[in-house]
Amino acid sequence: MVSLSPPAPTPPRDGEGRLEHIDAMRPVAQAAVVSSHALIFLAPITTSLTAAGLLFVVRFSRDSFFFISALVLTLTYVEYARFPFVHFWRRRLLLTGVPYLCWTVIYFVFINATPVASFPFYHVDVGALVSGSGLVDFLTLLKNGYYQLYFVVVLFEFYVLFPLLLLWLRRARRWHVPVLVVAVLWQFFYDIAIRRHLFPFALSGRLETRLIVSYPIYLLAGMIVALHLGDLHDWVVHHARAVIAGTAVVAVVALSLDHVNGNSLVAQYLAPRLDVFAPLAVIYNLGAIACLYLLGVYLTSARRRAWIRRVVGSTSRASLGIYLSQLIWIPILIRVSTKIHLSSHLSWFVFVAGVAIATFLAGYVVTLVAERTPLSGALVGQPTVAWRRRRDPTP
């Protein structure tokens, strides 16, 4: 077993021991990731600076998920005197592995379905799916992760390293700032090296997004923030205006360089454009994550109305289901809109916004339904809940 030192102080938790403001970060990040995918599928990204700029603004969502995952995982296991490997892996497989497997099956069937005119509007050749080549295709999809599901592939790489990283960071507290500095420098060098072909090997964009070495700053930052959450929470809240203003300035600089780069006056690695690993994109993403944290604090403040906090809590619980199911709803919405010629009557901005909202709501509703079935754990990683919660008779 791995011995750990006493836990670090954290901000006050709710009655169930959860940090509500961190949970509140999830639905906002989900809305951003759904918006980014709607932009990728529907907006003129390659020809419109506005569309590309909007994509840059919302693409912090993916990296915020890595940050939140590392932070919550660290808070979960920081209090153990000895690291519980059996409990850790059982939870990871049940909460993450099983939903990943189930949704890989769903997407495998979905992407192999043929659109037809009559209900149910898709035809599935079951024989092809269960054939030898179908099995190979499924195992390949399971290994690589379908589109947005690569996030889970990277998470499992992180899970393998997490116990050692936690032990190391707990014992090397005086090195936390240098660790973050090195991680940021690595992010900068890594992107430049990939774009300039400085490595003796080539990485495809697909493989690059599926390697943990592409995201060290977000994962290490999540762990280190968890180990100093009390102090850092106070600092971020007290410097909220500076954090928001600094993030806005970085965004403006990045978008301005993108505009100038249209005339090839700026080195490509300095203008983020569609490069999610560009140095300025990394700086903006870190600032955006800090702003997301502040928004979580704001949304869960005792001064907010009760219904706002209930909505935030409910959408937070449904966030995994929204994330997993979104690439079902976006293609279906695109097909329906094409059938009724909706996109030709709306500007791309209104169309993208409508699809993003509809996708989020569809994932939310389906998650609420799935939670109330025996398949809840397999589909959305949540325990089954009753259709009606019993009210506490005490006033």
Secondary structure, DSSP 8 states (H G I E B T S, - for coil): --B-----------TTS--HHHHTHHHHHHHHHHHHHHHHHHS-TTT-HHHHHHHHHHTHHHHHHHHHHHHHHHHHHTT-SB--HHHHHHHHIIIIIHHHHHHHHHHHHHHT-EE-SSTTSEE--HHHHTSHHHHHHHHHHHHH--GGGHHHHHHHHHHHHHHHHHHHHHH-GGGHHHHHHHHHHHHHHHHHHHHHT-SSS---HHHHTT-GGG-HHHHHHHHHHHHTHHHHHHHHHHTHHHHHHHHHHHHHHHHHHHHHHTTT-S-GGGS-TT-TTSHHHHHHHHHHHHHHHHHHHHHTSTTS-HHHHHHHHHHHHTHHHHHHHHHHHHHHHHHHHHHTT-GGGS-HHHHHHHHHHHHHHHHHHHHHHHHTSTTHHHHHS-----SS-------
